[in-house]
Amino acid sequence: MMPVMPPPWMAPPRSGGAGRAVVIALLAVALIFSFLLNFGLFVVVALSGGPSPGQSVQHVIGEGSRDQTIAVIPVFGVIFDNVQQQFAEDLETAEADPDVKAIVIHVDSPGGTVADSHQMYEALRQFRLRSQKPVVVHMDSVAASGGYFVACAADEIVAEESTITGSIGVLISYPQLSEFAEKTGIRYQTLVADGSPRKNSLDIWKAPSEADLADIQELLNQQHELFRSVVQAGRGKQLASAGTSIDSVTNGQVWLGQEARKLGLVDRVGFIDDAYTAAANLAGLRNPQVVRYVREPSLAEVLGLVRSPVDGVKI
């Protein structure tokens, strides 16, 4: 009796380990090539045509006469160097554009570094002096600390009823791990040159000395005086009209929009359309076009490569 042979489609598989390895290798190479090709195309698209990454484009959000343009410049998120640089570039664009007759600064920020907030305030103040174009600030959900610092350079401030503003003060925060170091014996060793013993006064691995704390306190006090002077210069008349002392509003407290108006910290309560109306009135515009400056993300931001703000002296 002859053995029953399996049909062709059920033939026993041959040993093909080497063949499979070749196929897998080819697929891997193809996958890598495809990734590199797509990445290259992405870079080409990002770098060619239209505005450069990181620059702002103008989106029309309110129809009207082009030669009566109100430019809306956003200040969103924590204020640090990238926000400050973009803000300065947007102001330059608005100043150079003869069709832009007024600007609205749309603030939704809890604050940030003292230096960047001060630079933005000064850039806005200089913009008003050079261009003679009215500036209105609209405060969104939050315009506190550094966000309020910047707003003090405006001709008029409009806050929403639910806006959180104020927080006029300065602080510095850093981790203190001296007790952890004592318990574990683990610490980060820092060597300091003989001529600069105070260089490492905020070493997180050791308890600060009284002299170190006194020096840092004096630095904070000086920064706070700078903030107070900015509020006095920008809002002094409004505070006086409201019967508000500078000390009572520069103690770090926060308020909602309506209370801030009563104190003289803002001029009126309203939404962003009210800020457009205020800007149009200040500039004498009858049929304004409203454009918003929208920043195109840079390639580094798309890839998540931009650095984040670090702990330090903040307002």
Buried (B, 14 or more C-beta within 10 A) or exposed (E): EEEEEEEEEEEEEEEEEEEEEEEEEEEEEEEEEEEEEEEEEEEEEBEEEEEEBBBBEBEEBBEBEEEBBBBBBBBEBBBBBBBBBBBBBBBEBBBEBEEBBBBBBBBBBBBBBBBBBBBBBBBBBBBBEEBEBBBBBBBBEBBBBBBBBBBBBBBBBBBBEEBBBBBBBBBBEEEBBBEBBEEEEEBEEEEEEEEEEEEBBBBBBBEBEEEBEEBBEEBBEEBBEBBBBBBBEBBBEBBEEBEBEBEEBBEBEBBBBBBBBBBBBBBBBBEBEBBBBBBBEBBEBEEBBBBBBEBBEBEEBEEEEEEEBEEBBBB
